[in-house]
């Protein structure tokens, strides 16, 4: 059962990431795909490292909220 919960969460994360675009998407890619530090991201983008960290925090929070909404909608749609 835990494996199916993880699969649902992974699917929800993928769906939520697809909705992110623009600079937030680029920062996520740089941080988690290219494994760059906020300092390196800042140097590459011309942002300061604090601004990068704040934007990543906001995007992660938005992703978490999106995942929670999807999981809640899925569980409420599931027959009891």
ChimeraX attribute file (.defattr): number of C-alpha atoms within 10 A of each C-alpha:
attribute: neighborCount
match mode: 1-to-1
recipient: residues
	/A:1	6
	/A:2	7
	/A:3	8
	/A:4	9
	/A:5	11
	/A:6	11
	/A:7	12
	/A:8	16
	/A:9	16
	/A:10	13
	/A:11	15
	/A:12	20
	/A:13	17
	/A:14	13
	/A:15	15
	/A:16	17
	/A:17	18
	/A:18	10
	/A:19	10
	/A:20	15
	/A:21	11
	/A:22	7
	/A:23	11
	/A:24	16
	/A:25	16
	/A:26	14
	/A:27	23
	/A:28	21
	/A:29	13
	/A:30	17
	/A:31	17
	/A:32	10
	/A:33	10
	/A:34	11
	/A:35	12
	/A:36	16
	/A:37	15
	/A:38	21
	/A:39	14
	/A:40	17
	/A:41	22
	/A:42	18
	/A:43	12
	/A:44	12
	/A:45	13
	/A:46	10
	/A:47	14
	/A:48	15
	/A:49	17
	/A:50	12
	/A:51	12
	/A:52	22
	/A:53	17
	/A:54	12
	/A:55	16
	/A:56	18
	/A:57	12
	/A:58	13
	/A:59	18
	/A:60	15
	/A:61	12
	/A:62	15
	/A:63	20
	/A:64	15
	/A:65	13
	/A:66	18
	/A:67	22
	/A:68	15
	/A:69	13
	/A:70	19
	/A:71	17
	/A:72	12
	/A:73	11
	/A:74	12
	/A:75	11
	/A:76	10
	/A:77	9
	/A:78	8
	/A:79	6
	/A:80	5
